[in-house]
Amino acid sequence: MDHAEELLAVLRDDAGGLRGRLDDDRYRSLTALVRHLVDAADDPAVALRAVHDIRHVLRALPGDHPVWPALNALLVPAPRAPDGPVPATGALMTRPTARAAERDEEGSIVKRMNIPEPGADTAAVVTEVRRRVLTAPSFSADEARSRCAGGRPPRELIRLDDPLRGARYPAFQFALGSGGPPVPVVREVNRLLMAHVDPWGAADWWLSGNTWLGGPPVSFLGAVPDEELTGVARALVEGD
């Protein structure tokens, strides 16, 4: 069994314990990232991002939790990976193998990490949030690329899938003016909010009222120090 398979086995075996320790949003993020990791059998770059993001989602777990040696073994080139969370080196030592992906084709991991389908009331709220978010000014994928020097928009930019218009990038993420590039503080906040995993939640955070700020965070762009916006987002993520 390689390190990636060990990690998947730990997540599978402690699915019930993880569900009890994580709130709904973090647990949904974890299951999405597990799928990314399994699907990344032949793409070490995608696997590396998934491992880093899994570490971020699970950062509140105690240092002696068995997930840490499994995660650290993927990132730390050492004879024995240490216990507890450690700083990532930026290199994935072992990537998920095709065998690991094949073993999970039956859904053994994701099925064990089961999330109930939302009820009718919850589904109605989600639908309304998405409708509201999609009414905000946005750019098409081509327009977003043109504002990113013709390249692919960075993954921390919020990308929403509109059933009628296709991919949409909320306009507040870009500087005002023709061809304005992505705004650095928006990119930083989006990283904290893990917008690449939950773009709808990140967009809703920007566009909804905020108790700490006294209004939608988007309305404070350029009006308050960037550190204030990142601090509010960090407080939310870290549960302060």
NULUM-456186 format. One record per residue: x, y, z of N, C-alpha, C in turn. Coordinates in steps of 0.1 Angstrom, whole numbers, plus 2048, in hexadecimal, padded with zeros to 3 digits. Layout:
! residues N
XYZXYZXYZ
...
! end
This chain:
! residues 240
8087F480080080080080980C800
8078167F680F8227F680882C7FF
80F83880080B84280A7FD848806
7FA8497F97ED84F7F57E28457FA
7E58387F87DB82E7FB7D982E80B
7E48308127E38308217DA83C825
7DC84881F7D38538227C585081F
7C284B8147B48488107AE83E81A
7B683481E7B282A8287AE830835
7B783A83A7B48408477A7848846
7A585083B79985883978D84F839
78E84383278383A83178083483F
78A82F84678882885378383285E
78683E85D782848868777851862
77084D85876585685275B85B85D
75785286574D855870753860879
76085E87E766867887768875881
76C87587476E88186D76188986C
75688286974988886774588F874
74988987F74588F88C74D89B890
75A89C88A7638A788E7618B3884
75C8B187875B8BC86E74D8C086C
74C8CE86A73E8D286773B8CF859
72E8D18557298CD8487328D283C
7368DF83D73D8E583274B8DF831
7528DD83C75F8D783B75E8C8837
7548C183B7538B38377508B2828
7478BB8237458BB8157528BE80D
75A8C78127668CA80C7708BE80C
7708B78177798AC8187758A180E
76889E80D7648938047668987F5
7658A47F27688A97E57778A77E2
77F8AA7EC78E8A97EA79289B7E9
78C8927F178F8847EF78C87F7E1
7818847DB77F8807CD78A8867C4
78E8927C77998987BE7A588F7C0
7A888B7CC7B58837CE7B48757C7
7A886F7C87A68627C17A78647B2
7A186E7AD7A187179E7AF875799
7B88797A27C587E79E7CF87379D
7CC86779A7D585C7997E185F790
7DE8667857E986877B7ED87777A
7E987F7847EC88D7837F2891791
7FF8917938058947A08028A27A4
8018AC79B7FE8BA79E7F18BB7A5
7E78B579F7D98B57A57D98AE7B2
7E08A37B37E189B7BF7E78A37CA
7F28AB7C77F88B37D17EF8BE7D6
7E78C47CD7DE8CF7D27D48C87DB
7CF8BC7D87C58B67E07CA8B37EE
7D68AE7EE7DC8AB7FB7DE8B7804
7E38C27FE7E48CF8057D68D380B
7CC8D28027BF8D78067B98CE811
7BB8C18107B78B881B7BD8BB828
7CA8BF8287D18C38347CA8CF83A
7C68D88317C08E58357B28E283C
7AA8DA83679D8D683B79E8CF848
7A88C784A7AA8BF8567B38C5861
7B68D285F7C18D78687BC8D8876
7AF8D78797AB8D78877AC8CA88E
7AF8BF8877B08B288D7BC8B2897
7BB8AA8A17C68A98AB7D38A38A4
7DF8A78AA7EB8A38A47EE8948A4
7E788D8AC7E987E8AC7DF8768A4
7D787E89C7CE8778937D586F888
7D18638857D985B87B7D986186D
7D186B86A7D187185D7DE87985B
7E587E8657F18868637FD87F85E
80087386480B86B85E80986884F
7FC86484C7F986183E7FB86D835
7F68798397F7885831806889830
80D88983C81B88D83C824884833
82087783382886E82B82887281C
81D87981881C87D80A824889807
82789181182E89E80F83C89F815
83F89681E84C89882585688C821
86188F81A86B885817873881823
86D87882B874874837872865839
87C85E84087A84F84286E84C849
86A85585285D85385985786185B
84B86285584486F856840872864
84287E86983F882877830882879
82C88188681E88288A81A89188A
80D8938898088A188A80A8A887D
8038B387B8048BB86E8128C186D
8188C18618258C885F8238D1853
82C8DB85282C8E384682E8DB839
8268DE82F8288D78228348DB81B
83B8D18148478D480D8458D97FF
8398D77FA8358DA7EC8388CF7E3
83C8C47E883F8B87DF8378AC7E3
8308A67DA82889A7DD83188E7DB
8348877E683E87C7E58388707DF
82B86E7E18248627DB8178667D6
8148647CA8078687C57FD85C7C5
7F085F7C57E68547C57E984B7B9
7E983E7BB7EB8357AF7DE8327A8
7E082C79C7D48287957CD81D79D
7D58157A47CF80B7AD7C68117B7
7CA81C7BE7C28227C87B58277C2
7B682D7B67AA8327B07A18277AC
7A681C7A779E8107A479780B7B0
79E80A7BB7988057C878C80E7CC
78D81A7C97828237CE7778257C4
77881E7B876D81F7AE76081B7B4
7608117BD75480D7C374E8177CD
7558227CF75082C7D87528297E7
75C8207EA75D81C7F8760827801
7698317FD76C83C805761846806
75C84A7FA7528557FA745850800
7428437FE73583D80373683D813
74283A81874483A82674384882C
74885282474786082873A865823
72F86082772286382171D870826
71887981D71188582170388581D
6F98868266EB8858226E8890817
6DF88C80E6DA8968046D38A180B
6D48AD8076CD8B880E6BE8B680D
6B78BB8176A88BA8176A38C580E
6968C580C68F8CE8036928DC807
6918DF8146948ED8186A28F1815
6AB8E98186B98EC8166BC8EE807
6B68E57FF6B88E67F06B28F37EB
6A78F77F16A19047EC6AA9107EF
6B090F7FB6BA91A7FF6C691A7F6
6CB90E7F36D790D7EA6D39137DC
6C890F7D76C49147CA6C29237CA
6BD9297D56BB9377D56C993E7D6
6D29397DE6DF93F7DF6E693F7D2
6E59347CB6EC9337BD6E593D7B4
6D893E7B46D19477AB6D69567AE
6D79597BB6DB9667BF6E99697BB
6F295F7BD7009617BA7029637AB
6FA95C7A36FC95D7946F696A78F
6EF9717966EA97E7926F4989793
6FF98779B70999179C71199278F
71799E78C71F99F78072A99577F
72C99077373698577273C985764
74797E76274D97D75574D96F750
74D96D74374E96073D75C95A73F
75E94E73B76B94873D77594F733
77195372777A95A71E77D968724
77496F72977697C72F78097B73B
77E97074378796E74F79596C74A
7969637407A496073A7AB96D735
7A397672F7A99827297AE98B735
7A898A7417AC99174C7B798A754
7BB97F74F7C69777557D197574B
7D49807447DE98073A7DD97572F
7D097172D7CE9677237CF959728
7D39577347D594A73A7C9945741
7CA9397467BF93374D7BE93A75B
7B293E75E7B094576B7B593C777
7BB9427817C193A78C7B5933793
7B89277997AE91F79F7A79267AB
7AE92F7B17A79367BD79C9407B9
79B9437AC79094B7A87839437A8
7799497AC76C9427AD76794079E
76393479B75E93178E75092A791
74693078C73892A78E733925781
72C919781726913776718917774
71592076B70792476870191B75E
6F69157606F090B7576ED912749
6EB91F7496E792673D6F392C736
6FC93273D707939737715933738
71592773F72292074072A92674C
73792574B740929756740938758
73E93D76473E94B76774794E773
74F95977175895E77C75396B781
74E96C78E749978794753984791
74D98F78D75599A78875D9A1794
7589A07A075F9A77AB76D9A17AD
7709967A777D9907A97889977A1
7849A079878D9A678F78D9B5791
7999BC78F79A9CA7917919D1787
78D9DD78B7849E578278C9E9776
7849EC76B78B9F175F78C9E6755
78F9EA7497909E073E79C9D7740
79A9CA7407A59C17427AB9C0750
7A39C575A7A99C57677AC9B776C
7B79B47727BB9A77767B59A3783
7B79967877B19927947B799A7A0
7AE99D7A97B29A57B57B999C7BF
7C599F7C37CD9977CC7C59937D9
7BF99C7E07B89997EC7AC98F7EA
7A69917DF79B9877DC7A19797DA
7AC9787D37B296B7D17B69657DF
7BC96E7E87C09697F57B49647FD
7A996C7FD79D96880579795B7FE
79795A7F179194E7EB7999427EF
7A79437F07AF9387F57AA934802
7A893D80B7A493A819796933819
78E93881078093280F780925807
78B92180178C9157F97829167EE
7829217E67789237DC7799197D1
7859137CF7869087C577E8FC7C8
77B8FA7D57738EF7DA7648F27DB
7618FE7E07549037E27529117DC
7529127CF7519207C97449277CD
73991F7CE72C9267D272C92C7E0
7329247E97339297F773C9357F7
7479357F07509417F074994D7EA
74294B7DF73B9567D973095C7E2
7299537E971F9577F272595F7FE
73195B80273896380D73B971809
7409737FD7439807F87369897F6
72B9837F271F98B7EE71598C7F8
71698580470C98580E71198E81A
70799282270A99A82E714993837
71C99B83D72799684672699D854
72599585E72399B86C72F9A4870
73B99E86D7489A58717499B3869
7469B285D7489BE85473C9C8854
7309C28567259CB85671F9CC848
7229C383F71D9C38327249B8829
7209B781D7279AD8147369B0813
73E9A781474D9A98137509B0806
7499AC7FB74D9B27EE74C9C17EE
7439C77F67419D57F774D9DC7FE
7559D48047619DA80C76E9D9804
76D9D37F877A9D27F177F9E07ED
78B9E37F17919F07EF78D9FB7F9
7839F780277EA0180C7849FE81A
7899F281C7909EF82879D9E8825
7A79E882E7B39E182B7B19D3827
7B99CE81E7B89C08197B99B6825
7C19BA82F7C39B183A7B69AF842
7AD9B98427A19B78497989AD842
7989AD8357909A382E795995830
7A299482F7A89868317A698283F
7A798B8497A5988857797982859
78D98985377F98485577D97684F
78397484478296783D78995C845
79596084A79D95685279595385F
78F95D86578795A87277C95086F
77695286376B94886077093A85E
77B93985778192C854786925860
78D92D869793927875789927881
77D92C87F77392B889775934895
77C93F89377E94889E7729518A0
! end
